Amino acid sequence: MTLTKVDYKNLVLKISLKAQAKINAFLKLLPFFSTWPAKWLTRIQFDLHPVKLIRNQEVYREGELANNVYLI
């Protein structure tokens, strides 16, 4: 079997757009991002990095300097 370069690119694009739409839908649920246009949400996705945490894990302590913004 073979897959042409054009078909491969189309496949990757479809997968990428589907993933972006899923993240945009999540961000739209958050009040801060609810009014942002999809174009802006898509742009910030490349700077968002999922982090797995365990229940009751301390992420940030009041008074500490913050290096990140957490969307929970």
Backbone torsions as a table, in degrees:
resi	resn	phi	psi	omega
1	MET	NA	151.0	176.5
2	THR	-135.1	159.7	177.1
3	LEU	-133.0	123.1	-178.3
4	THR	-69.9	159.1	180.0
5	LYS	-59.8	-41.8	179.9
6	VAL	-64.0	-45.3	179.0
7	ASP	-64.7	-38.4	178.0
8	TYR	-61.9	-46.8	179.9
9	LYS	-62.2	-41.2	178.0
10	ASN	-63.3	-40.3	179.2
11	LEU	-63.8	-47.3	179.6
12	VAL	-63.1	-40.0	178.6
13	LEU	-62.6	-44.3	179.3
14	LYS	-61.4	-43.6	178.8
15	ILE	-63.2	-43.5	-179.5
16	SER	-63.8	-45.1	179.8
17	LEU	-64.3	-36.5	178.7
18	LYS	-66.0	-41.6	178.6
19	ALA	-66.0	-41.5	178.8
20	GLN	-62.9	-41.8	179.6
21	ALA	-62.7	-37.6	179.3
22	LYS	-65.0	-44.6	179.5
23	ILE	-68.1	-40.4	177.3
24	ASN	-59.6	-41.6	179.5
25	ALA	-61.8	-40.6	177.2
26	PHE	-63.7	-47.7	-177.9
27	LEU	-63.4	-35.1	179.2
28	LYS	-64.1	-23.0	177.6
29	LEU	-73.2	-20.9	-179.0
30	LEU	-85.2	129.9	-176.4
31	PRO	-52.5	-40.1	-177.2
32	PHE	-61.6	-38.0	-176.3
33	PHE	-98.0	-2.5	-171.7
34	SER	-60.9	-27.6	-178.2
35	THR	-100.5	-1.4	-179.1
36	TRP	-72.0	140.6	175.3
37	PRO	-68.8	153.5	-178.4
38	ALA	-56.3	-35.1	-179.5
39	LYS	-60.3	-42.5	179.4
40	TRP	-68.6	-42.0	-179.8
41	LEU	-62.3	-39.9	179.3
42	THR	-64.1	-38.1	-179.9
43	ARG	-64.5	-40.5	-177.5
44	ILE	-78.3	-14.6	-179.2
45	GLN	-58.4	-32.2	-176.9
46	PHE	-71.9	-13.7	177.3
47	ASP	-102.4	-6.1	178.6
48	LEU	-88.1	136.2	-179.7
49	HIS	-130.5	117.3	179.1
50	PRO	-64.0	141.4	178.5
51	VAL	-128.5	128.2	177.6
52	LYS	-89.2	131.6	179.6
53	LEU	-126.2	159.7	174.8
54	ILE	-104.0	157.4	-178.6
55	ARG	-54.7	135.5	178.7
56	ASN	68.1	12.7	177.3
57	GLN	-72.7	132.7	179.4
58	GLU	-76.9	125.2	-179.0
59	VAL	-102.8	-38.3	-175.0
60	TYR	-152.7	139.2	178.8
61	ARG	-111.6	134.0	-179.2
62	GLU	-54.1	133.1	179.2
63	GLY	97.7	-17.3	177.8
64	GLU	-77.3	153.5	173.3
65	LEU	-71.0	136.1	-178.5
66	ALA	-97.8	131.5	176.6
67	ASN	-104.4	-10.2	-175.9
68	ASN	-139.6	165.2	170.4
69	VAL	-114.8	128.9	-177.3
70	TYR	-106.2	128.7	174.4
71	LEU	-106.9	109.9	-175.8
72	ILE	-111.4	NA	NA
